[in-house]
Amino acid sequence: MKNKTIFLILVLLLSWLSLFSQEKKDKITLVIHGGAGTILKKNMTPEKEKAYREKLDEALETGYKILNEGGTSLEAIVATIKVMEDSPLFNAGKGAVFANNGKNEMDASIMDGNTLNAGAVAGVTIIKNPITAALEVMENSEHVLLTREGAEAFATKQNLEIVEPSYFYTERRKKSLDRIKEAEDGRGSIQFSDYANRKHGTVGAVALDQYGNLAAGTSTGGMTNKKFARVGDSPIIGAGTYANNKTCAVSSTGHGEYFIRGVVAYDISAMMEYRGNSLEESANKVIMEKLTALGGTGGVISLDQEGNVAMPFNTAGMYRGFIKAGGKKAVFIYKDE
């Protein structure tokens, strides 16, 4: 009789664990962005729009496969962002814009919502995928943020893929720099596309895995024609990236100076933790009211432990999308989608 009771208890326990595990897996979610700005349908060719949607879709599918097969939110974040870093469509990695000195200077960060560990790099010029360097800083150093030559030396020591600076050269980005510099000198004018993408290009991802852990990551080439080794919000924990299992995961995109001053990513989390606001309430309040009042433009993607998603932005458009358990997926570009 005693053995039978123990057996029944074990069966019930295993059943409960199975149901609990399935419930967690049913909440797996991945959300991405590819930058916010003056993104209008009238200025987008059908071919270009198709290319953006397909690449966003590829990024979502890449990260979702990892989550669906039992991978962690951190693993999904890195793989997802690498897809966008490897594409010339986005201002990160291969598609990074040019600084005033004619170089591509990139920033990235990542944060683990379970441990609150974080890592970031800034001003790097030879690391093929800056998001991988941010992960290495988090996992294999005693620091949070490494910059420029120091970050590159660390990445080399960690055997990350190192490339020649010329790898990041794209004709489209170089022409944007040239036109902006000519306009500043009074020798030309800035095209709409140069203005629209000057301050708002970034890629990012937030994820919830089946273990209930949140993570966030962000990567960027910064601002076209930035000077004096400028660093924006993307590698700043609490401004461009934040994750905390108690609240949410956030990745920002926009005019970085304002996101730093508003501590935007953390502010969303703080409103949830200290005021008990929902994710949607918090994200909308911070972007549509507080950031806008400061004069800042851009948006965020955000995700809580229940799989709720909020993607507010105060610009004309934001490349964005999400995928949930079962493969339910959506990709958006314009404000009215």
N, C-alpha and C positions, 0 to 999 in steps of 0.2 A: 504493500500500500504506500509506504514511504517513497519507494523508488518511482511509483506511478505518479505521485504528487510532484516530485522533483521534475520528472519528464514533462508533465503538463505545464509546469512553470517555465521550463526552458522553451517549450514550444510557443507559449504565449509571449515570452520575452523576444524570441527570434521573430515572431510575427510583428510585434510592435516595432522592433528595430528595422524590419523590412519596410513597414509602412512609413516610418520616420524618414528612412533613407530615400524612399520614393518621393515623399513630399518635398524633401530638399532638392532632389533632382528635377522635380517639376517646376522649380523656381529659377533654374539656371538662366542667366540673361547676359547678353553682351550688347553694349551700346557704343557707337563710334561717331566721331565727327571728322570732317576734313577741312575745317575752317569756316569762318563766317565773314560776311561782308556785303558789298553791293552786288549781290548775285541775282540778276534779273533774267527771266526767260527770254526777253526780247534781245538780249545781248549774247545768248547762247545758241550756237548752231546745234542742229539735231545730232550731228556726229559727236560733238564735244560733250553734250549732255549724256549721250549713250555711253561714252567712255567713262565719265565720272560715275554713273550709276553702276556700270559693270565692275569697276574697281572697288567701289564701296561694298558691293555684293560679295566680291571675292574676299575682301577683308573680313566681313561678317562670317562667311562660311568657314574661313580658315580658323578663326577663334572659336566658333561654335563647335567644330569637330573636336577640338581639344576638350572643351567643357563637357560635351556629350559623352566622350570616352573616358571621363573620370579625371581629366587634367585639372590643374588649379587655375584660379583666376589670374594669378601672376603669369603663368605660362601662356594663357590665352591672350592677355594684354600684349605681351612681347611679340608673339606671332602675328597678331592682328596689326599692330603698328608697323612691323617690318614690311608687311604687304604695301602699306601706304608710303613708307619711307623709300621703297624700291621703285615707286612710280614717279615719273616726272610731272604728273598732274598736280601734286600737292606740294605745299611749301614745307617740306621736311625731307631729309636725306637727299635722294637723287634730284628732287625738284626744288631744293632750297634756293632762296633768293640770294642776291649778292649784297654784301655790305659795301659801304662807301669805298673801302680799300680794294675792292675787286675780288674779295674772297667770299666763300660760302662758309659762314660761321654758324654752327648748329647747337641747339640746346635740347635737352630731354630730361624727363624725370619719371619716377615710378614710385608707388606707395602701396604697402601691404596693410589692408584694413584690419587684419587679425592681430598683428604685432605692433603696428604703427611704425614699422621700419620704413625707411625711404632712401632713395638714392637719386643723384642727379649729376649731369655734366652740362657745362656751358662753354660756348665759344670754340667748339672742336671743329677741325677742318679735315681730318683724315680717317675718321671712324665711319665705316660704311653704314652702320645702323646705330645711331646714337642711343636708341632705347636699350640696346643690349649693354652699352657701357653704363647707363644709369642702373640697370639691374646688378651689374658687377660691383658697382660702388656700394649698393645696398647690402649685397650678400657677402662681399669679400674685402671690405675695408671698414675702418672704424669711423668713417666720415659719412656725410650726407651729400655734400656738393663739392665736386672737383671741377676746375676750370682750365681751359686752354691747354698749354703744353703739358701741364701736370696730369690732366685728365687723359690726354693722348698717350702719355708714357704709361699710365696705369692700364689703359685699355690694351696697349701693346703687350705689357707684362701678362695680362690675363688671356692672351692669345685670341683676342677678338679680331675680326676681319678689318685690316687696314688697307686703305686705297690711296692712290695719288689724288691730290686736290682736284685735278682735272676731271675725275670721275663725276663730280657734282656739277660740271659745267653744262648748262643748257642754253641754247640760243635765245629762247623766249625770255628767260630770266635776265640774261645779260642785256638784252635790248631794253628791258624795263628799267634797269639801272641807268643805262646810257641816256634814255629819254628824261628821266627824273633829274639827272645831273645837268643835262643841257637846259632843262627848264629853270633850274635854280640859277644857272649862269645867264639866263635871259636869251639863250640860243635856240630854244625850242619849247614845245608844250607837252604836258603829260597826257597820255591817252587814257581813256576811261578805264581800261583793264589795268593799267599801272596804278592808278589811284585806288581802284576797287580792291586790289590785292596787296597794297603796300603794307598795311598794318594788321591784317586779319588772317594770315595764312598759318595754320597749325593743324596737326592731326592728333587725335586722342582716342582713348578707349577706356571704358569702365566695365567691370565684369563681376558677376556673382556666380560662384561655383557650387557644386552639390554638397560641399562641406560647410556651406554657409558663410564663406569668406569673400569679402569684397576686395577689389584692387582697382587702381587707376593709374593711367600713364598718359604722358603728353610728349610730343616731339615737334620741333619747328626749325625753320631756317631763319626765323626772326623777321625783322622789318627791312624791306628794300632800302638801301642807302643808309642803313644805321651806321653811326659813327662812334669812335672812341671805345670800341669793344663793348658796346651796349648789350645788356642782358635784359630780356623781357620776363614775363611771368611764367613761361612754360617750365623752367627748371626750379622755380621757387615753390617749395612745399607750402601749401596753404593759400597760394595765389592761383597758380595754374593747375595744380594737382593736389588732391587730398582724398584719403580713404580711411574710414573708421567703421568697423563692424557694428558699433553701437548706433551709427547714424546712416552714413551714405558714402558713395564714391563719386568724385567729381573730376572732370577734365574741362579746362577752359580754353576758349579761343577768342581773340579780340585784340584790342589795343592794350598791350601788356602793362603799360605804365599805370593805367586805371585799375587793372585787375590786381596789381601789387598794392596799390594804395588802399583798395577796398578789401584786401585779403579775401577775395571772392569765394574761392573754393572752400576755405575753412568757415567762412561766414555762413554758408548754407548749412554745413554740419552743425555749427554752433546754435543756429536757430532751432534745429531739430532737437539737439541735446538739452538746451537750457530753457527753451520756450515750449517744447513739445509740439512744434509745428510739423505738419506733414512735409514730405519731400517736395511735392508740387508747390505748396504754399511758400516754403523756404526758397526754392530756386527762383520762382517768379518774383518774390519780394526783392531778392538780391539783384537780379538782372534787370527786371523791368522798372524797378523803383530806385534802389540804392545806386546801382552802377549808372543808370541813365541820368540820375540827378547829379552825379559827379561829372558827367560829360563823356563817359566811356561808352564804347560800342563793342558788341560781340555777343557771345553766348556761352552756354555750358551744356554738357551732357551729364546727367546724374542718375544714380541708381541706389535704391535702398535694399535692405535684407529681405524684403518681401517680394522683390522683383519689380517694384514700381519704378517707372521711368519718367523723368522730366527733362525736356530739352528746350528751355526758353532762350530766345535771342532777340535783340532789339535792332537788328540789321535787316536788310531786304531778304537775305537768305542765309542758309547754313547747310553745308553738306553734312548729312547725318543719317543715322539708321539704327535699327535694333533687330535682334533676333532672340527668340525665347524658346523654351523647351518645346520639343515637337517640331522645331524648324520654322515656327511662325516668324515671318520676317517682313520688314518694311524699310524702304530707302526714300529719303526726301532731299530736296534741294531748295525749293522756294518756300516763301513764308505761308502761302495759301494752300499748301498741300496737307 
